[in-house]
Amino acid sequence: MQQSMDDLTRAVEATLFAAEQPLTVEQISGHLGQADVRPALARLQADYEGRGVLLVERGKRWHFETAPDLAHLLRREKEDVRRLSRAATEVLAIVAYHEPVSRAEIEAIRGVQTAKGTLDVLMEAGWVRVAGRREVPGRPVIYATTPDFLAHFGLGSLRELPGLEELRAAGLLDPVDDEMIQTGLRPGKVPGEDEEPDGDGTESLEDRDLFDEDDAQATVAGQNNDRLASSGESA
């Protein structure tokens, strides 16, 4: 790093290094007397390029993190108590691709009712948040992803989420998933609208098997081990 770094750039660097969590441009500026910190951030990002620690922006928040190619040196093994259920994974994907989205809309896309604890698990993990209420009769609660979701999956914004063709090419869609998605994308078609409900209209036993029995108390597997040295992120 060049020795001629100006005082503001050094101050921005120190602020980010000492921060307990990622900071927005406005938060950094407010801490430094409303100074224009964007040029300093751009310079720091360039200075740290190719080093062991990088300055990155995730969800409009800045923080230092370990270079991805060095993550294996810092990874710590730990036992996962429970894995994220398939139901929670599906709900998380729907929220990410359709946000803001209501519970009823999530259920319409999945074709089954959502277990009570599924959204709670995602909110406790810090990946989903309540984004307000939709201004329609009943004013249902709507949900959206959080900056922690972007940081965990290494996304700068939701625009970086893979598209349908990318998912199919990567082999991440089985024929059932692919059919469900194509149905959901069909104009005027609600997934599952041609299917007869089981009994009282709730999900079948087969559908219930997709949920962890204690979903509300489940812990999320695959914690962000690639970011153990990140400033402001917990391993």
N, C-alpha and C positions, 0 to 999 in steps of 0.2 A: 504494500500500500504506500502511496506517495507520502513523503514527509510534509508536503505543503498543504495538507488538508486544512480547510478553514475551520474556524471555531464552531460554526453552526453544524457542519457535517459531523464534527467530533461530538457535539452535544446530542445530535440525533442518534448517533451510534451508541453513546452511553445510555440514553433513554431506553432504547430498544433492548440493550443488553441487560438492563436492570429490571425491565418490566416483568411482571408475573404472568401476563397474558398478552397475546397479540394486540397491537394498537392500530387504530385508524389514523389516517392523516390528520384529521381534526383533533384527535386526542394528543398526538405528538406535538402538533402546533400549539395547542392550548397549554401544554406543559412547558413550552419554550417561548412563552410570551407572544403567541399568535404569529410566529414567524412563518414564512413560506418555506416549508420543509420538503416540498416535492423534488426540487433539484438536488438537495442533499440525499434524499432517498435513492434517486436515480444513480447518483455518483457512488454511493455505498454499495448498491446492488452490483454495479459494474466492477468495483474494487474487489468484492468478495467472490466474483465469478471464478470458478475453477478451484476454489479453496476447500478446505475441509468443512467449513461452515458457510452456508449461503444465506443471503437476505432475500426472503421471498414474500410475495403478497398473496394471501388466500382470503377470498371473500371480503376484499377491501380492507384487510387487516394485515399489518406487517409484523414479521418476526424472523429471528434467526433459526435455522434448522440444519441438521447434519446433512452433508452431501449424500445423495441416495446411494452412490457406489461404496460408501463407507458404513452403511447401516449395519452390515453383518458383523462389524467389529464391536458394535455397541448393543447388539440385541441380547436381551436376557430371557432365558427360558422360564416360563411359569405355567402352572397348571390352570387350564380354563375350567371354571366350575360348570358353566352351561354355555351352549352355543346359541346364537341368534336363530330362532325358529324360522322355518320356511315362510310361515305366515307373516312374521315381522319383516323378513327380507322383502317379500312381495309388497307389503304396505310401504316400506321405506322407498322402494323403487317407484311406486305410484306417486308418492308425495314429491319425490325429486323431479319426476318427469312432468307432473301435472300441477304443481303448486301455483297458487294456494288451492287446496282441495278439501272438501268436507268429508266427514265419515261416510255419509250416504253415497257420495261419488266414488270413494274408495271401494265400497261394497259393490257398487254397480260394475266397476271395472273388474274386480276379482270374481264376481258372481256368487259370492257367499258372504255371510255376515262376518264381521271382524270381531274376534274375541276381545273381551273387555280390557284385558291387560296388555294387548299388543301395542297400542299407541303409547301406553304408559311406559313400557319398556324402552321404546325409541326416545321418548322425552327424557327419561332418566339417564339414558346414554348421552344425552346432549346433542342428538342428531336431528330431532324434530321439535318444533315449537308451535305454540298457538299463535296464529297470525291475525286473529281478530274474528269477526263474524261477517258472513255474507249478507248483504242487504236484500234479502228475499223473505217471504213469510216464514216465520219460525226463527229467523236469524241464526242459522246453524254455525257452529264453530268451524273455522277453517285452519288447516295446518300447512306448514312450510318447513323447509330444511334450515339448518343453522350454519354459522361459519365453522363450527367444529366439524360438521359433516364434510364440508369442503376440504378442511385441513387434513382430516383423517384419510380421505381418499386422494389427496394430492391434486385437488382441482382448484383452478383460479376462479372459476365461476361455473354455474350450471350449464353454460353453453359448451363446456368441455365434456359433458356426459356423452358416452358413445351412442351412436345412432343404431337403428334396427339392423342395418346391413352389417355394421361392425360387430354387433353382438352375435349375429348369425355366423359370420365368418370365423369368429373366435370359438364357435362351438358351444356358446353359452345358452343357446335356446334349443330345447328339445321340441319334437313335433307338437306336443300338447301346448307348450308355451307359445310357439309360433302361431298356432291356430287361434289361441285366445287373443293374442295381440292383433292379428289381422281382423278378427271379429270386432275388437274394440275400436279399430281405426275405420271401420265401415260406417259411412254417413248414416245417421238415423238409427244405428243399431246399438243396443245396449247389451254387453256380454251377458249371456245366460238368460236372455229374455224368452228364448224358445224352449228352455228347459223347465220341466215340471219340478216344483219344490218338493222336498221330502217332508211329508207329514204336515207339521205346523208352519212350514216355510223357512225353517232354520237350516243351517248347513247339515249335510249328511254326516254319518259316522266317518266316512272316508275323508271328508273335508276336515272334520275335527282332528283327525290324525296329523294334520299339517301343523297344529299348534302344540307348543310345549305346554304341558299341563299347568305348570306354575309360571306362565309367561310373565306375569306381573312382577315376579321376583327374579327373573332370569338375568344373568349378566351377559354382556356382549363379548363374544370371542374375537380374537384377532385384534387386540388393542394396537395402537399405532406404534409398533416396535421400531419402525423406521425413523421415528422422530424423537428418540430418547434424549438427544442432545439439543433439542429445540428449545429456544428461550420462550417461556410462557406456555409450554405444553407439558402435560404430564404423560409419563410413559404408561 
